Amino acid sequence: MSELSLTSPDFEEGGEIPKKCGYKHGNVEPELSLEHTPSGTKAIAIVMDDPDAMKAVGKVWVHQIMYSSWSIGDMTEHDSSEFDEMIYGKNDFGELGYGGPAPPDGRHTYVFKAYALDYTPELKEGYSKQELEDAMKGHILAEAKLTGTFVP
């Protein structure tokens, strides 16, 4: 399995996500960069969620789910602006696309996960995280994780 890598020029692994990326502070989606996509990658899926929300709202809060077909090539570095057209699922704010950090009770850790898939799912815009996870089963070539923290 390839060593897929997910980074951001906006924050380091485990570092503070910029205020401008917060849901109530501009809601600017952080740029993501992928390196080492494995040979045979046909799609990339991205999930951003907040496992710390479990203690505040009783569930892992989904901030973003999306996927895109992947026609860029193999084993190179690319940022999210180069992805093919994204198909967005519905986040837990009830919106399509990015919903930035909005912790109700102090500092939370946010997890961005990237998945290299051997096929392109055919989900309709507005799909759920569960629907994406079901569609990815048996098709994940590699995955990577990036975490950041945010204080309101």
C-alpha positions as CSV (number, residue, x, y, z in Angstrom):
1,M,0.0,0.0,0.0
2,S,1.3,3.5,-0.9
3,E,2.1,6.1,1.7
4,L,-0.5,8.6,0.7
5,S,0.2,11.9,2.5
6,L,-2.2,14.7,3.3
7,T,-0.9,18.2,4.4
8,S,-2.1,21.8,4.4
9,P,-0.1,25.0,3.8
10,D,-2.6,26.6,6.2
11,F,-1.6,24.6,9.4
12,E,0.8,21.9,10.4
13,E,-0.2,18.4,11.7
14,G,-1.6,18.8,15.1
15,G,-1.5,22.6,14.8
16,E,-4.0,25.4,15.1
17,I,-6.5,25.7,12.2
18,P,-6.6,29.5,11.3
19,K,-9.5,31.5,12.7
20,K,-10.6,32.4,9.1
21,C,-11.4,28.7,8.6
22,G,-14.0,28.7,11.5
23,Y,-17.7,28.4,10.6
24,K,-18.4,31.8,12.3
25,H,-15.1,33.5,11.3
26,G,-15.2,33.4,7.5
27,N,-15.7,29.7,6.8
28,V,-12.7,29.6,4.5
29,E,-11.9,26.1,3.5
30,P,-8.2,25.2,4.2
31,E,-6.1,24.2,1.2
32,L,-5.2,20.5,1.2
33,S,-2.3,18.9,-0.5
34,L,-1.9,15.2,-1.5
35,E,1.3,13.4,-2.2
36,H,2.0,9.9,-3.3
37,T,-1.3,8.9,-4.8
38,P,-1.0,5.2,-5.6
39,S,-1.0,3.8,-9.1
40,G,-4.6,3.0,-10.1
41,T,-6.2,5.8,-8.3
42,K,-9.5,6.7,-10.0
43,A,-11.0,9.0,-7.3
44,I,-10.1,10.9,-4.1
45,A,-12.5,11.2,-1.2
46,I,-12.1,13.7,1.6
47,V,-13.9,13.6,5.0
48,M,-13.5,16.3,7.7
49,D,-15.1,15.6,11.1
50,D,-14.9,16.5,14.8
51,P,-14.7,13.4,17.1
52,D,-14.6,15.7,20.1
53,A,-18.2,16.7,19.4
54,M,-19.2,13.4,20.8
55,K,-19.0,14.8,24.4
56,A,-20.8,18.0,23.5
57,V,-23.6,16.9,21.1
58,G,-23.4,13.1,21.3
59,K,-22.0,12.3,17.9
60,V,-19.0,12.8,15.7
61,W,-19.8,16.0,13.8
62,V,-19.3,15.9,10.0
63,H,-17.9,19.2,8.7
64,Q,-17.2,18.1,5.1
65,I,-17.5,15.1,2.8
66,M,-16.6,15.2,-0.9
67,Y,-15.1,13.1,-3.6
68,S,-13.7,13.7,-7.1
69,S,-12.6,11.6,-10.0
70,W,-8.8,11.6,-10.2
71,S,-7.2,12.2,-13.6
72,I,-4.0,14.0,-12.6
73,G,-1.7,11.0,-12.5
74,D,0.3,9.0,-10.0
75,M,2.9,9.5,-7.3
76,T,3.0,13.3,-7.5
77,E,2.0,16.3,-5.2
78,H,-1.3,18.1,-5.9
79,D,-3.4,20.6,-4.0
80,S,-7.1,20.6,-3.7
81,S,-7.5,23.4,-6.3
82,E,-6.3,20.8,-8.9
83,F,-8.9,18.2,-8.1
84,D,-11.5,17.5,-10.8
85,E,-15.1,18.7,-10.1
86,M,-16.0,17.8,-6.5
87,I,-19.3,16.0,-5.7
88,Y,-20.3,17.2,-2.2
89,G,-22.2,15.4,0.5
90,K,-24.3,17.1,3.2
91,N,-22.4,18.1,6.4
92,D,-24.0,18.2,9.8
93,F,-24.9,21.9,9.4
94,G,-27.3,20.6,6.7
95,E,-25.2,22.3,3.9
96,L,-23.2,21.1,0.9
97,G,-19.5,21.7,1.0
98,Y,-17.3,23.0,3.8
99,G,-18.6,23.8,7.2
100,G,-15.7,25.1,9.3
101,P,-14.9,24.4,13.0
102,A,-17.5,25.6,15.5
103,P,-16.8,24.0,18.8
104,P,-19.4,24.7,21.4
105,D,-17.2,24.0,24.4
106,G,-13.6,25.0,23.9
107,R,-10.8,23.5,21.9
108,H,-11.6,20.6,19.6
109,T,-9.5,18.4,17.3
110,Y,-10.6,18.1,13.7
111,V,-9.6,15.2,11.5
112,F,-9.2,15.5,7.7
113,K,-9.0,12.1,6.0
114,A,-8.2,11.5,2.4
115,Y,-8.9,8.2,0.6
116,A,-7.4,7.1,-2.8
117,L,-10.0,4.9,-4.4
118,D,-9.7,2.4,-7.3
119,Y,-13.0,3.6,-8.8
120,T,-15.2,6.7,-8.8
121,P,-18.4,6.4,-6.7
122,E,-21.6,7.5,-8.3
123,L,-23.3,9.2,-5.5
124,K,-25.7,12.1,-6.0
125,E,-24.8,15.5,-4.4
126,G,-26.1,15.6,-0.9
127,Y,-25.1,12.1,0.1
128,S,-24.3,11.2,3.7
129,K,-21.0,10.2,5.3
130,Q,-22.4,6.7,5.8
131,E,-23.3,6.5,2.1
132,L,-19.8,7.5,1.1
133,E,-18.2,5.0,3.6
134,D,-20.4,2.2,2.1
135,A,-19.4,3.2,-1.4
136,M,-15.7,3.1,-0.5
137,K,-15.8,-0.4,1.1
138,G,-13.4,-2.6,-0.7
139,H,-12.1,0.2,-3.0
140,I,-9.6,2.0,-0.7
141,L,-6.0,1.9,-2.2
142,A,-4.5,4.2,0.5
143,E,-5.6,6.7,3.1
144,A,-4.0,9.6,5.0
145,K,-5.0,11.8,7.9
146,L,-4.3,15.4,9.0
147,T,-5.4,16.7,12.3
148,G,-5.7,20.3,13.5
149,T,-7.2,22.1,16.5
150,F,-9.5,25.1,16.8
151,V,-10.6,27.3,19.7
152,P,-13.7,29.6,19.2
